[in-house]
């Protein structure tokens, strides 16, 4: 009897090394900042050649999981979203991923974070959020500084929400969003809309209105999406005229 199977290909030794090391990082056996053994010792541990270890280390460095320090060795990275998602950001530029899909995910996750924040926020939390918005208003003519404060605002919300999984997902999607957002014309008019949205969200959180906070955040994500796409369209039109 003929079965509809495909041939099983042997997995390269370097991929097996990568799989085991990633499993150690996931399990916490290897932690951020840990120094890996030298190449020779690693080869003996895994019973592979030194070139195989070298190939595995390069692959994990590309992933952002490992960092080489000149003269010190190879270490587990801080495992921050900005490091881990670097290759994925590059992949997005190659694959022309739809910005709508990214912001659909952000709308769902950020909306739930805002809702949970409305349930959990203390008076001190609300005061800190309001202070961040006030600082955003002061930086409205400086898009780079504004983005930093905007990131702090969303990270604070995620912390208040109290769900580390949502917080990690939010941070990851935010990093990817910057790849699209860099194309946006972040004028004071655009940033004023974001600040207005932030006030609405915080007002709902202060009132303990979970549904209102969720809806406010979802509306904010839609406004960000619209301004990003509008700016991208203008850039594309300009390129077409110049070509």
N, C-alpha and C positions, 0 to 999 in steps of 0.2 A: 504494500500500500504506500502510495506517495503522499507525504505530508507537506503542507505549505509552509516550509520552514526556510530560514536563511542560515547560511553558514555562520558559525560562532567564531568570531575573530579573537585571537589572544590579546588581552589588554597589555599595552606596553608597560614595562616595569616602572617607568617614571610616573605613569598615571596611578599605579598602585601605591607608590610612595605618597603622591599628592593626596589620594583618598584617605590614607591612614593619618596623615598629618592634619588634614581638615577635620577628620573625626576627633582627633585629640583636641583641636581648638574648640570644636562644638561642645565637647564634653567638659571642657575646662581644664583638661590635663595640661594643655599649653595655654598660657594666659598672656594678655598684652604685656609686652616688655620682656618676656622670657627669651633668653638666649639659647639658640639651638646648638647642639654639638657640632664640632668641626666636620668638614666634608668627609674626611677619612673615617671618623667614628660613625657617621651616619651611614656610610656605605657598608660598614661591618654590621651595624644594627639591622639594616634591611636586607643584608646579603645581596647587594647589587653593586654595580661598578660606580666609581666616583663620577664619571660622566653622566650616569643615570641620575645620581643625586643632584648634580649641577643642573640638569634639565628640569627636574622637579622644583628646585629652588627658584629657577627663573620663572616657571609657570605660576608659582604662588606669589612671587613678587609682582607679576603682572596683575594678578587678582587683587593686589593690595593687602594680602594677608601677612606677607613677610617684608621686612625692610633690611637692607644691607647697610651697615655702618662701617665706613672706611677704617680699617685697622682694628675693628672691634668684633666683627662677626655678623651673623644674621640673627635678627630678632623678630618675634611676633609683633606686628604693628599694633597701633592703638585700637584697630578695628573700628574706626569711626566711619560713618556713612560716606563722608567725602573721600576717604581712601578706598573703601571697598567698592564704591559705585563709579569710580573713575573710568574703568574699562567699559562699564555699561553705558555711561554717558557718551563715550566715544562710539560705542555700538549704535546708539540712538542716532547720532549724526550720519552714520552710514546707512541705516535702515529706514530713515524718513518716518519714524514712528509718529503716529497721529497725536498731536498735542491734546486733542479731545479725550483720548483714552486715558492719558495721564491725569487730566483734571477731573475726569469722572471718578477715578480712584481717590484723588485728593478730596473731592467733595464728600464722598462717603466716609472716609477715615477722619478728616478734620471735623466734619459735622458731628460725629459721635464723640470726638474728644471735647468739643465745645459743650455738648450736652452733659457729659460726665463732669466737666469743670463746673457747670451750673449746679450740679448736685453737691460737689465737694468743696467749693471755694470758701475760704475764710475771709474775714474782713481785711486781713493783711494781704491776702492774695489779690483781692480786688483792687486794693490801693496800689499794689505793684504793677498790675496790668494797666491801670489808669496812668501811672507814671511813665510806663513805656510808650503809651500812646502820646502823651505830652512831649516826650523826647522825639518821637517820630515827627511830630508837627514842627519841631525846631530844625529838623534835618531834611525838610521837604525839598530843599534846593540841592541836596547832595544825595543822589540816588544810591551810591555805594554805602554811605553811612545809614541811610534809611533801610536798606536791605538787611544790614546787620541787626538793627533794632527790630525789624519785622521778624527776623529769625528768632530773636530773643522772645518776642511776644508769643509766637507759636510754640516754642519750646516750653515756655512758662505754662501755657494752656495744657500741654501734654503732661507736664509734671503734676499739675493740679488734678487732671483727670485720673491719675493714679494707676494707669494701665501701661506697663513697660512695653508690651507688644505693640499697642497702638502708637506709643511714643516712638519706637524704633521705625515703624512703618511710616509715620508722619515725617520723621527726619530724612528717611531715605527718599521718599517721594519729593520732599522739598528740595533736596540736592538735585534730583533729576529735573525738577521744575525750573531751576536756575538756568539750565542749559537752553531751555526755551525762552525764559524770561530775559536773558541777556539780549535777545533780539528786540525786546519791547522798548518803546520810547517812554521811559519812566519820567514823564514831565510832572511838574507840580500838580497839574490838573488831574492826572491819573492817580498820583499818590494821595491827593485829597479824597478821592473816592474810597481808597483803601482805608484811610484814617476814619472816614465816616462809617465804613463797615465795621471797623474795630470797635468804635464807640457803641454801635448797636449791639454787637456781640457781648461786650462787657456789661452793658446795661441789663441784658437778659440774664447774664451770669449773676450779677449782683441781686437780681430779683428771684434767683433760684428757678428761672424759667428754662427748663431743659429743652422743651420743644422749640421755644423761641431762639435759644442759643444755637441749636442745630440748624434751624432754618436760616438764621442770620449768617452762619458760617458758610452754608451751602450757597447762599446768594453772593457772599464775598468771593468764593472760588469761581463762580460764574463770571463775576465782574473782572477778576484777574484773567480768566481765560479770554474774555472778549477783548480786553486791552492788548493782551499778548498777540492774539491773532490779527487784530487790526494793525498793530505795528509791523508784524511780519509781512502782511499784505502790502503795506506801503513800501517796505524795503524791497520786496519782490518786484513791485511795479517800477521802482526806481532802477533796479538792475535791468529790467526788460527795456526801459527807455535808453539805457546807456550801452546796451549790447548791439 
